[in-house]
Amino acid sequence: MIAVVEGGQARTRLLSPREAARLMGLPDSYRLPAAATSALHVAGDGVAVPVVRWLAQELLAPLLDASLSLPIRIAAGSR
C-alpha cells in the first residue's frame, strides 16, 4: 500500500504489480503473471536484492571487519 499526500490531502492506494516488482529489484523486462494477485505473489516471495546488497556492504562487512580485529577470548571453564 502506498500513501500519497498532495495539496494537504492524504490518500492510499495499492501497489501495482509492476511497482512491487521494481521495489524488489526485478527489471522491467521481467515478465509478470497476467493476474495481479499472482504477480504480487511473485514480488512478495522474493528478496529485495538491492537492499540485501546494501545491508551486506554497509552493515555486515564493517561489522565483520571490526570483529576480526578484536582479540579472541576464551571464557574460563569452556574447554
Distance bins in CASP14 RR format, pairs under 12 A and 6 or more apart:
PFRMAT RR
TARGET T0000
AUTHOR 0000-0000-0000
RMODE 2
METHOD distances of the structure
MODEL  1
1 11 0 0 0 0 0 1 0 0 0 0 0
1 12 1 0 1 0 0 0 0 0 0 0 0
1 13 1 0 0 1 0 0 0 0 0 0 0
1 14 1 0 1 0 0 0 0 0 0 0 0
1 15 1 0 0 1 0 0 0 0 0 0 0
1 16 0 0 0 0 0 1 0 0 0 0 0
1 19 0 0 0 0 0 1 0 0 0 0 0
1 20 0 0 0 0 0 1 0 0 0 0 0
1 40 0 0 0 0 0 1 0 0 0 0 0
2 10 0 0 0 0 0 1 0 0 0 0 0
2 11 0 0 0 0 1 0 0 0 0 0 0
2 12 1 0 0 1 0 0 0 0 0 0 0
2 13 1 0 1 0 0 0 0 0 0 0 0
2 14 1 0 0 1 0 0 0 0 0 0 0
2 15 1 0 1 0 0 0 0 0 0 0 0
2 16 0 0 0 0 1 0 0 0 0 0 0
2 19 1 0 0 1 0 0 0 0 0 0 0
2 20 0 0 0 0 0 1 0 0 0 0 0
2 23 0 0 0 0 0 1 0 0 0 0 0
3 9 0 0 0 0 0 1 0 0 0 0 0
3 10 1 0 0 1 0 0 0 0 0 0 0
3 11 1 0 0 1 0 0 0 0 0 0 0
3 12 1 0 1 0 0 0 0 0 0 0 0
3 13 0 0 0 0 1 0 0 0 0 0 0
3 14 0 0 0 0 0 1 0 0 0 0 0
3 15 0 0 0 0 0 1 0 0 0 0 0
4 10 1 0 0 1 0 0 0 0 0 0 0
4 11 1 0 1 0 0 0 0 0 0 0 0
4 12 1 0 0 1 0 0 0 0 0 0 0
4 13 1 0 0 1 0 0 0 0 0 0 0
4 14 0 0 0 0 0 1 0 0 0 0 0
4 15 0 0 0 0 0 1 0 0 0 0 0
5 11 0 0 0 0 1 0 0 0 0 0 0
5 12 0 0 0 0 0 1 0 0 0 0 0
6 13 0 0 0 0 0 1 0 0 0 0 0
13 19 0 0 0 0 1 0 0 0 0 0 0
14 20 0 0 0 0 1 0 0 0 0 0 0
14 36 0 0 0 0 1 0 0 0 0 0 0
14 37 0 0 0 0 0 1 0 0 0 0 0
14 39 0 0 0 0 0 1 0 0 0 0 0
14 40 0 0 0 0 1 0 0 0 0 0 0
15 21 0 0 0 0 1 0 0 0 0 0 0
15 22 0 0 0 0 1 0 0 0 0 0 0
15 23 1 0 0 1 0 0 0 0 0 0 0
15 24 0 0 0 0 0 1 0 0 0 0 0
15 36 0 0 0 0 1 0 0 0 0 0 0
15 39 0 0 0 0 0 1 0 0 0 0 0
15 40 1 0 0 1 0 0 0 0 0 0 0
15 43 0 0 0 0 1 0 0 0 0 0 0
15 44 0 0 0 0 0 1 0 0 0 0 0
16 22 0 0 0 0 1 0 0 0 0 0 0
16 23 0 0 0 0 0 1 0 0 0 0 0
16 32 0 0 0 0 1 0 0 0 0 0 0
16 36 1 0 0 1 0 0 0 0 0 0 0
16 39 0 0 0 0 1 0 0 0 0 0 0
16 40 0 0 0 0 1 0 0 0 0 0 0
16 43 0 0 0 0 0 1 0 0 0 0 0
17 23 0 0 0 0 0 1 0 0 0 0 0
17 24 0 0 0 0 0 1 0 0 0 0 0
17 26 0 0 0 0 0 1 0 0 0 0 0
17 28 0 0 0 0 0 1 0 0 0 0 0
17 30 0 0 0 0 0 1 0 0 0 0 0
17 31 0 0 0 0 0 1 0 0 0 0 0
17 32 1 0 1 0 0 0 0 0 0 0 0
17 33 0 0 0 0 1 0 0 0 0 0 0
17 34 0 0 0 0 1 0 0 0 0 0 0
17 35 0 0 0 0 1 0 0 0 0 0 0
17 36 1 0 1 0 0 0 0 0 0 0 0
17 37 0 0 0 0 1 0 0 0 0 0 0
17 38 0 0 0 0 1 0 0 0 0 0 0
17 39 1 1 0 0 0 0 0 0 0 0 0
17 40 1 0 1 0 0 0 0 0 0 0 0
17 41 0 0 0 0 1 0 0 0 0 0 0
17 42 1 0 0 1 0 0 0 0 0 0 0
17 43 1 0 0 1 0 0 0 0 0 0 0
17 44 0 0 0 0 0 1 0 0 0 0 0
18 24 0 0 0 0 0 1 0 0 0 0 0
18 25 0 0 0 0 0 1 0 0 0 0 0
18 26 0 0 0 0 1 0 0 0 0 0 0
18 27 0 0 0 0 0 1 0 0 0 0 0
18 28 1 0 0 1 0 0 0 0 0 0 0
18 29 0 0 0 0 0 1 0 0 0 0 0
18 30 0 0 0 0 1 0 0 0 0 0 0
18 31 0 0 0 0 0 1 0 0 0 0 0
18 32 1 0 0 1 0 0 0 0 0 0 0
18 33 0 0 0 0 0 1 0 0 0 0 0
18 36 0 0 0 0 0 1 0 0 0 0 0
18 39 1 0 0 1 0 0 0 0 0 0 0
18 40 0 0 0 0 0 1 0 0 0 0 0
18 42 0 0 0 0 0 1 0 0 0 0 0
18 43 0 0 0 0 1 0 0 0 0 0 0
19 25 0 0 0 0 0 1 0 0 0 0 0
19 26 0 0 0 0 0 1 0 0 0 0 0
19 28 0 0 0 0 0 1 0 0 0 0 0
19 32 0 0 0 0 0 1 0 0 0 0 0
19 36 0 0 0 0 0 1 0 0 0 0 0
19 39 0 0 0 0 0 1 0 0 0 0 0
19 40 0 0 0 0 1 0 0 0 0 0 0
19 43 0 0 0 0 1 0 0 0 0 0 0
20 26 0 0 0 0 1 0 0 0 0 0 0
20 30 0 0 0 0 0 1 0 0 0 0 0
20 32 0 0 0 0 1 0 0 0 0 0 0
20 36 0 0 0 0 1 0 0 0 0 0 0
20 37 0 0 0 0 0 1 0 0 0 0 0
20 38 0 0 0 0 0 1 0 0 0 0 0
20 39 1 0 0 1 0 0 0 0 0 0 0
20 40 1 0 1 0 0 0 0 0 0 0 0
20 41 0 0 0 0 1 0 0 0 0 0 0
20 42 0 0 0 0 1 0 0 0 0 0 0
20 43 1 1 0 0 0 0 0 0 0 0 0
20 44 1 0 0 1 0 0 0 0 0 0 0
20 45 0 0 0 0 0 1 0 0 0 0 0
20 46 0 0 0 0 0 1 0 0 0 0 0
20 48 0 0 0 0 0 1 0 0 0 0 0
21 27 0 0 0 0 1 0 0 0 0 0 0
21 28 0 0 0 0 1 0 0 0 0 0 0
21 29 0 0 0 0 0 1 0 0 0 0 0
21 30 1 0 0 1 0 0 0 0 0 0 0
21 31 0 0 0 0 0 1 0 0 0 0 0
21 32 1 0 1 0 0 0 0 0 0 0 0
21 33 0 0 0 0 0 1 0 0 0 0 0
21 36 0 0 0 0 0 1 0 0 0 0 0
21 38 0 0 0 0 0 1 0 0 0 0 0
21 39 1 0 0 1 0 0 0 0 0 0 0
21 40 0 0 0 0 1 0 0 0 0 0 0
21 41 0 0 0 0 0 1 0 0 0 0 0
21 42 1 0 0 1 0 0 0 0 0 0 0
21 43 1 0 1 0 0 0 0 0 0 0 0
21 44 0 0 0 0 1 0 0 0 0 0 0
21 45 0 0 0 0 0 1 0 0 0 0 0
21 46 0 0 0 0 1 0 0 0 0 0 0
21 48 0 0 0 0 0 1 0 0 0 0 0
21 49 0 0 0 0 0 1 0 0 0 0 0
22 28 1 0 0 1 0 0 0 0 0 0 0
22 29 0 0 0 0 0 1 0 0 0 0 0
22 30 0 0 0 0 1 0 0 0 0 0 0
22 32 0 0 0 0 0 1 0 0 0 0 0
22 39 0 0 0 0 0 1 0 0 0 0 0
22 43 0 0 0 0 1 0 0 0 0 0 0
22 48 0 0 0 0 0 1 0 0 0 0 0
22 49 0 0 0 0 0 1 0 0 0 0 0
22 50 0 0 0 0 0 1 0 0 0 0 0
23 40 0 0 0 0 0 1 0 0 0 0 0
23 43 1 0 0 1 0 0 0 0 0 0 0
23 44 0 0 0 0 1 0 0 0 0 0 0
23 46 0 0 0 0 0 1 0 0 0 0 0
23 47 0 0 0 0 0 1 0 0 0 0 0
23 48 1 0 0 1 0 0 0 0 0 0 0
23 49 0 0 0 0 0 1 0 0 0 0 0
23 50 0 0 0 0 1 0 0 0 0 0 0
23 51 0 0 0 0 1 0 0 0 0 0 0
24 30 0 0 0 0 1 0 0 0 0 0 0
24 32 0 0 0 0 0 1 0 0 0 0 0
24 39 0 0 0 0 0 1 0 0 0 0 0
24 40 0 0 0 0 0 1 0 0 0 0 0
24 41 0 0 0 0 0 1 0 0 0 0 0
24 42 0 0 0 0 1 0 0 0 0 0 0
24 43 1 0 1 0 0 0 0 0 0 0 0
24 44 1 0 0 1 0 0 0 0 0 0 0
24 45 0 0 0 0 1 0 0 0 0 0 0
24 46 1 0 1 0 0 0 0 0 0 0 0
24 47 1 0 0 1 0 0 0 0 0 0 0
24 48 1 0 1 0 0 0 0 0 0 0 0
24 49 1 0 0 1 0 0 0 0 0 0 0
24 50 0 0 0 0 1 0 0 0 0 0 0
24 51 0 0 0 0 1 0 0 0 0 0 0
24 52 0 0 0 0 0 1 0 0 0 0 0
25 42 0 0 0 0 0 1 0 0 0 0 0
25 43 0 0 0 0 1 0 0 0 0 0 0
25 44 0 0 0 0 0 1 0 0 0 0 0
25 46 0 0 0 0 1 0 0 0 0 0 0
25 47 0 0 0 0 1 0 0 0 0 0 0
25 48 1 0 0 1 0 0 0 0 0 0 0
25 49 1 0 1 0 0 0 0 0 0 0 0
25 50 1 0 1 0 0 0 0 0 0 0 0
25 51 0 0 0 0 1 0 0 0 0 0 0
25 52 0 0 0 0 0 1 0 0 0 0 0
25 53 0 0 0 0 0 1 0 0 0 0 0
25 54 0 0 0 0 0 1 0 0 0 0 0
26 32 0 0 0 0 1 0 0 0 0 0 0
26 39 0 0 0 0 0 1 0 0 0 0 0
26 42 0 0 0 0 1 0 0 0 0 0 0
26 43 1 0 0 1 0 0 0 0 0 0 0
26 44 0 0 0 0 0 1 0 0 0 0 0
26 45 0 0 0 0 0 1 0 0 0 0 0
26 46 0 0 0 0 1 0 0 0 0 0 0
26 47 0 0 0 0 0 1 0 0 0 0 0
26 48 0 0 0 0 1 0 0 0 0 0 0
26 49 0 0 0 0 1 0 0 0 0 0 0
26 50 0 0 0 0 0 1 0 0 0 0 0
27 49 0 0 0 0 0 1 0 0 0 0 0
27 50 0 0 0 0 0 1 0 0 0 0 0
30 39 0 0 0 0 0 1 0 0 0 0 0
30 42 0 0 0 0 1 0 0 0 0 0 0
30 43 0 0 0 0 1 0 0 0 0 0 0
30 46 0 0 0 0 0 1 0 0 0 0 0
31 38 0 0 0 0 0 1 0 0 0 0 0
31 39 0 0 0 0 1 0 0 0 0 0 0
31 42 0 0 0 0 1 0 0 0 0 0 0
32 38 1 0 0 1 0 0 0 0 0 0 0
32 39 1 1 0 0 0 0 0 0 0 0 0
32 40 0 0 0 0 1 0 0 0 0 0 0
32 41 0 0 0 0 0 1 0 0 0 0 0
32 42 1 0 0 1 0 0 0 0 0 0 0
32 43 0 0 0 0 1 0 0 0 0 0 0
32 44 0 0 0 0 0 1 0 0 0 0 0
33 39 1 0 1 0 0 0 0 0 0 0 0
33 40 0 0 0 0 1 0 0 0 0 0 0
33 41 0 0 0 0 1 0 0 0 0 0 0
33 42 1 0 0 1 0 0 0 0 0 0 0
33 43 0 0 0 0 0 1 0 0 0 0 0
33 45 0 0 0 0 0 1 0 0 0 0 0
34 42 0 0 0 0 0 1 0 0 0 0 0
35 41 0 0 0 0 1 0 0 0 0 0 0
35 42 0 0 0 0 0 1 0 0 0 0 0
36 42 0 0 0 0 0 1 0 0 0 0 0
36 43 0 0 0 0 0 1 0 0 0 0 0
37 43 0 0 0 0 0 1 0 0 0 0 0
37 44 0 0 0 0 0 1 0 0 0 0 0
38 44 0 0 0 0 0 1 0 0 0 0 0
38 45 0 0 0 0 0 1 0 0 0 0 0
39 45 0 0 0 0 0 1 0 0 0 0 0
40 46 0 0 0 0 0 1 0 0 0 0 0
46 52 0 0 0 0 0 1 0 0 0 0 0
47 53 0 0 0 0 0 1 0 0 0 0 0
47 55 0 0 0 0 0 1 0 0 0 0 0
47 56 0 0 0 0 0 1 0 0 0 0 0
48 54 0 0 0 0 1 0 0 0 0 0 0
48 55 0 0 0 0 1 0 0 0 0 0 0
49 55 0 0 0 0 0 1 0 0 0 0 0
49 56 0 0 0 0 0 1 0 0 0 0 0
50 56 0 0 0 0 0 1 0 0 0 0 0
50 57 0 0 0 0 0 1 0 0 0 0 0
50 58 0 0 0 0 0 1 0 0 0 0 0
51 57 0 0 0 0 0 1 0 0 0 0 0
51 58 0 0 0 0 0 1 0 0 0 0 0
51 59 0 0 0 0 0 1 0 0 0 0 0
52 58 0 0 0 0 0 1 0 0 0 0 0
52 59 0 0 0 0 0 1 0 0 0 0 0
52 60 0 0 0 0 1 0 0 0 0 0 0
53 59 0 0 0 0 0 1 0 0 0 0 0
53 60 0 0 0 0 0 1 0 0 0 0 0
53 61 0 0 0 0 0 1 0 0 0 0 0
54 60 0 0 0 0 0 1 0 0 0 0 0
54 61 0 0 0 0 0 1 0 0 0 0 0
55 61 0 0 0 0 1 0 0 0 0 0 0
55 62 0 0 0 0 0 1 0 0 0 0 0
55 63 0 0 0 0 0 1 0 0 0 0 0
56 62 0 0 0 0 0 1 0 0 0 0 0
56 63 0 0 0 0 0 1 0 0 0 0 0
56 64 0 0 0 0 1 0 0 0 0 0 0
57 63 0 0 0 0 0 1 0 0 0 0 0
57 64 0 0 0 0 0 1 0 0 0 0 0
57 65 0 0 0 0 0 1 0 0 0 0 0
58 65 0 0 0 0 0 1 0 0 0 0 0
59 65 0 0 0 0 0 1 0 0 0 0 0
59 66 0 0 0 0 0 1 0 0 0 0 0
60 66 0 0 0 0 0 1 0 0 0 0 0
60 67 0 0 0 0 0 1 0 0 0 0 0
61 67 0 0 0 0 0 1 0 0 0 0 0
61 68 0 0 0 0 0 1 0 0 0 0 0
62 68 0 0 0 0 0 1 0 0 0 0 0
62 69 0 0 0 0 0 1 0 0 0 0 0
63 69 0 0 0 0 0 1 0 0 0 0 0
63 70 0 0 0 0 0 1 0 0 0 0 0
64 70 0 0 0 0 0 1 0 0 0 0 0
END
